[in-house]
Amino acid sequence: MSFLRSILVAFAALSLASCGINSVPTAEENAKARWADVQAAFQERANLIPNLAAVAKGAAEQEKGILVGVTEARNKATSIQLNASDLTDPAKMAQFQAAQNQLSGSLAGFGRLLANVEAYPELKSITNYQMLQSQLEGQENRIRISIRDYNQAVQEYNTTVRTFPSMIGAKLIYGAKPMVPYQAATPGAEVAPSLEGKI
């Protein structure tokens, strides 16, 4: 009787575990696909920067530092690549995020340069200036959406590999590890901007 009971318990456990066998790779592939979207959005932004820099270069010699900073940050951001197997490595993800955040910070300075268009009449006559500025703003929105979609896919994957019964198949069959979400926080974002002197 105990042998039969052991067989029934084992069969029940296998049945429950099999419930998650297909959900684990499905969730993993979805997260990897969303990561590819994040990388594509960052690459599109990196591709826009040389065009924006070329348009703004004639603005003023004193703004050269901003242009150099943006170019250097772009080079660093595009030099750090993550592949799908790195998505479970918090250190590699943090390195990638830091490079992208540095580029975002540099672009904020670049945005201030472009906002000074009134001081540089030669830029006003360049039709591409406003088109490129608009493209960059649109690209930043696409990046935010891609990151949101990736983080949602990672949350679904991590939930799948950590909840019963899927966790049995995830650990035993796939050796699944949780993926790292993208922390798209801008440094200092927790501090409200001061409006003093701006109103």
C-alpha positions in Angstrom: 0.0 0.0 0.0 2.8 2.5 0.8 4.5 1.6 -2.5 1.2 2.5 -4.4 0.9 5.7 -2.3 4.5 6.6 -3.2 3.8 6.1 -6.9 0.7 8.3 -6.7 2.6 11.1 -4.9 5.4 10.9 -7.5 2.8 10.9 -10.4 1.0 13.9 -8.8 4.3 15.8 -8.4 5.3 15.1 -12.0 1.8 16.1 -13.3 2.1 19.4 -11.4 5.6 20.0 -12.5 4.7 19.4 -16.1 2.2 22.3 -15.9 5.2 24.7 -16.0 7.4 23.0 -18.5 6.3 25.0 -21.5 5.6 28.2 -19.6 9.3 28.7 -18.5 10.9 28.8 -22.0 7.9 30.8 -23.4 8.4 33.5 -20.7 12.2 33.4 -21.1 12.0 33.9 -24.9 9.5 36.7 -24.5 11.8 38.5 -22.1 14.8 38.0 -24.5 12.7 39.4 -27.3 11.8 42.5 -25.3 15.5 42.9 -24.4 16.3 42.9 -28.1 13.8 45.8 -28.5 15.6 47.7 -25.7 18.9 47.2 -27.4 17.5 48.3 -30.8 16.0 51.5 -29.2 19.3 52.4 -27.6 21.1 51.7 -30.9 18.7 53.9 -32.8 19.3 56.7 -30.3 23.1 56.2 -30.7 22.7 56.5 -34.5 20.8 59.8 -34.2 23.5 61.5 -32.1 26.1 62.0 -34.9 23.5 63.8 -37.0 22.4 66.0 -34.1 26.0 66.8 -33.3 26.8 67.7 -36.9 23.8 70.1 -36.9 24.7 71.7 -33.6 28.5 71.9 -34.1 28.2 75.3 -35.8 26.3 76.8 -32.8 29.2 78.0 -30.8 32.7 77.1 -29.9 32.0 77.5 -26.2 29.5 74.6 -26.4 32.2 72.2 -27.7 32.5 70.6 -24.3 28.9 69.4 -24.4 29.3 68.0 -27.9 32.5 66.2 -26.8 30.8 64.8 -23.7 27.8 63.5 -25.7 30.1 61.8 -28.2 32.3 60.2 -25.6 29.2 59.0 -23.7 27.7 57.6 -26.9 31.0 55.7 -27.6 31.0 54.2 -24.1 27.3 53.3 -24.2 27.6 51.5 -27.6 30.8 49.7 -26.5 29.0 47.8 -23.7 26.8 45.0 -25.1 24.7 42.4 -23.3 23.6 39.2 -24.8 20.7 37.1 -23.7 22.8 35.0 -21.3 23.9 38.2 -19.5 20.3 39.0 -18.5 20.7 37.0 -15.2 24.0 38.8 -14.3 23.2 41.8 -12.1 26.8 43.2 -12.4 26.7 43.2 -16.2 23.3 44.7 -16.3 24.4 47.4 -13.9 27.4 48.2 -16.1 25.1 48.5 -19.2 22.6 50.7 -17.3 25.3 53.0 -16.0 26.6 53.6 -19.5 23.1 54.3 -20.9 22.4 56.6 -17.9 25.6 58.5 -18.6 24.5 59.0 -22.2 21.1 60.2 -21.1 22.7 62.7 -18.7 25.0 63.9 -21.5 22.0 64.3 -23.8 20.3 66.5 -21.2 23.3 68.9 -21.6 22.9 68.5 -25.4 19.2 69.4 -25.0 20.2 72.6 -23.2 22.5 73.4 -26.1 19.7 72.8 -28.6 17.3 74.8 -26.6 19.6 77.8 -27.0 18.7 77.9 -30.7 17.4 81.5 -30.3 21.0 82.6 -29.6 22.2 80.9 -32.8 20.2 82.2 -35.7 22.2 80.0 -38.1 20.5 76.9 -36.6 17.0 78.3 -37.1 17.4 78.1 -40.8 18.4 74.5 -40.8 15.3 72.4 -41.4 16.9 69.2 -40.2 17.6 70.7 -36.8 14.0 70.6 -35.7 13.4 67.2 -37.4 16.4 65.7 -35.6 15.4 67.2 -32.2 11.9 65.7 -32.7 13.4 62.4 -33.6 15.6 62.3 -30.5 12.6 63.1 -28.3 10.6 60.4 -30.0 13.5 57.9 -29.6 13.6 58.7 -25.8 9.9 57.8 -25.6 10.5 54.5 -27.6 13.4 53.7 -25.1 11.1 54.2 -22.2 8.4 52.0 -23.7 10.9 49.3 -24.6 12.3 49.3 -21.1 8.8 49.1 -19.6 7.9 46.1 -21.9 11.2 44.4 -21.0 10.6 44.8 -17.3 7.1 43.5 -17.6 8.4 40.4 -19.5 11.1 39.9 -16.8 8.5 40.1 -14.1 6.4 37.5 -15.8 9.4 35.2 -16.3 10.6 35.7 -12.7 7.1 35.0 -11.4 7.0 31.8 -13.6 10.3 30.4 -12.4 9.5 31.2 -8.7 6.0 30.0 -8.3 4.6 26.5 -7.9 4.3 24.3 -9.9 6.3 26.0 -12.6 9.3 26.4 -10.3 9.8 22.6 -10.3 10.2 22.3 -14.0 12.2 25.6 -14.1 14.8 24.4 -11.6 15.0 20.7 -12.5 14.7 20.8 -16.2 16.0 24.3 -17.2 18.1 25.3 -14.3 16.4 28.7 -14.7 17.7 31.8 -12.8 15.7 35.0 -12.3 16.5 37.8 -14.9 17.5 41.3 -13.9 15.1 44.1 -14.6 16.3 47.3 -16.2 16.6 50.1 -13.6 16.0 53.1 -15.8 16.3 55.7 -13.0 17.9 59.0 -13.8 20.5 59.9 -11.2 18.9 62.4 -8.8 15.4 61.7 -10.1 14.2 61.2 -6.5 14.8 64.9 -5.8 12.2 67.3 -7.1 13.6 70.0 -9.4 13.7 73.5 -7.9 11.6 76.1 -9.7 13.3 78.9 -7.8 14.3 81.6 -10.3 12.4 79.9 -13.1 9.0 81.4 -12.5 
